[in-house]
Amino acid sequence: NDDGNTLSTTSLQERQQKYTLLYIPSYFDFISVRNLLTKLEAAFVSITEYARISEVSRGRARFAQGRKPLMLYTGRAHFFGRHTIKGVRHLVMYGLPEHGEFYPGFVNLLLAGDDGE
């Protein structure tokens, strides 16, 4: 099955890049990507609109410390939570944000994640 999603997740797996934020605007797409990454036994954390505050805090810490190389982040989680995500060095957008004003904020995450290393 060679659809665009398989190519993207395979590419993410092969590169093994730490500090990669995968922004997914749709929760339904998030479910598909999460299930695929789980099937591939990939190490990742996720922030969704349904996550408890403790889950969000724990996931952000594991991502920022590099213990989990990939973070899945849904559009609605950003809309409602506007979470500060530290350590982002690579940004992959599964789709464009529904609100155009969010895009500069994601680019700024990359700038904030560049601590001179």
C-alpha positions in Angstrom: 0.0 0.0 0.0 1.9 3.1 -1.3 0.0 6.1 -0.1 1.5 9.4 1.0 1.2 8.5 4.6 3.4 5.4 4.4 6.1 7.4 2.7 6.1 10.1 5.3 6.2 7.8 8.3 8.9 5.6 6.7 10.9 8.7 6.1 10.5 9.8 9.7 11.5 6.4 10.9 14.6 6.2 8.7 16.0 9.6 9.6 15.7 9.1 13.4 15.7 12.8 13.9 15.2 13.9 17.5 13.1 16.9 18.3 10.7 16.5 15.4 7.2 18.0 15.8 4.5 16.5 13.5 1.6 18.9 13.4 -1.7 17.1 12.4 -4.7 19.5 11.9 -7.3 16.7 11.9 -8.0 14.4 14.9 -9.0 11.7 12.5 -5.7 11.9 10.6 -4.0 11.9 14.0 -5.6 8.6 14.9 -4.3 7.1 11.6 -0.8 8.3 12.1 -0.7 7.3 15.8 -1.9 3.8 14.9 0.6 3.5 12.2 3.5 4.6 14.4 2.3 2.3 17.1 2.3 -0.6 14.7 5.9 0.4 13.6 6.8 0.5 17.3 8.1 4.1 16.9 9.0 6.1 20.0 6.8 9.2 20.2 4.6 11.3 22.4 1.4 13.1 21.5 -0.6 16.1 22.6 -4.3 16.1 21.7 -7.3 18.1 22.8 -8.3 15.1 24.9 -5.1 14.7 26.9 -5.0 15.4 30.6 -2.7 18.2 31.8 -0.4 15.6 33.4 -0.1 13.7 30.1 0.7 17.0 28.2 3.3 18.0 30.8 4.9 14.5 30.8 5.0 14.4 27.0 6.4 17.9 26.6 9.2 17.0 29.1 10.1 13.7 27.4 10.2 15.5 24.1 12.3 18.4 25.3 14.8 16.1 27.0 15.1 14.0 23.8 13.8 10.8 25.4 11.1 10.7 22.8 12.3 11.9 19.3 8.8 12.6 17.8 5.8 14.6 19.0 2.4 14.4 17.4 0.5 17.6 18.0 -3.2 18.1 16.9 -4.7 21.3 15.5 -7.4 21.4 18.2 -4.9 20.9 21.0 -3.1 24.0 19.7 -6.3 25.9 19.2 -7.5 25.3 22.8 -4.2 24.9 24.6 -1.6 27.0 22.8 1.0 24.8 24.4 4.6 25.9 24.6 6.7 23.2 23.0 10.4 23.5 23.8 13.2 21.9 21.8 11.5 21.7 18.3 14.3 21.5 15.7 12.3 19.9 12.8 8.7 20.7 11.9 6.6 18.4 9.7 3.1 19.6 8.8 0.7 16.8 7.9 -1.6 19.6 6.7 -1.8 23.3 7.0 -3.3 24.9 10.1 -6.9 25.7 9.8 -6.1 29.2 11.1 -3.4 31.0 9.1 -2.3 33.0 12.1 -1.0 29.7 13.7 1.6 29.2 11.0 4.1 31.9 12.2 3.8 30.5 15.7 5.0 27.1 14.5 7.9 28.6 12.7 8.8 30.5 15.9 8.9 27.1 17.7 11.8 26.2 15.4 13.6 29.4 16.2 13.0 28.9 19.9 14.3 25.3 19.7 17.6 26.5 18.2 19.7 26.9 21.3 23.0 27.2 19.4 23.9 23.5 19.3 
